[in-house]
Amino acid sequence: MDGNKATHLRYARRIEKNGTWTVFDIFTGHTADVGRRLTAGMEMRDAEEIMGVLNYIHPANDQGTIH
């Protein structure tokens, strides 16, 4: 396993002005979507969980995208 975890992150979360959280693609800046559901307007715990799953499924070195 690679010790430099940061190179494998493609998705991050940010807090919005209204206090909700958004998961976004670090490279494009676009809000990630899972299926047809945007990952915006979420509680922090939900955003962390979705961010973790997306980074596992689509690491930074993956050429695919889900949005």
Number of C-alpha atoms within 10 A of each C-alpha: 4 7 6 8 8 9 11 15 20 23 25 20 21 15 16 12 7 7 12 14 21 25 28 24 22 15 10 10 11 13 17 26 18 11 8 9 8 15 19 19 16 17 13 16 10 15 23 18 11 20 23 17 13 22 17 14 12 18 17 18 10 11 7 10 11 11 13
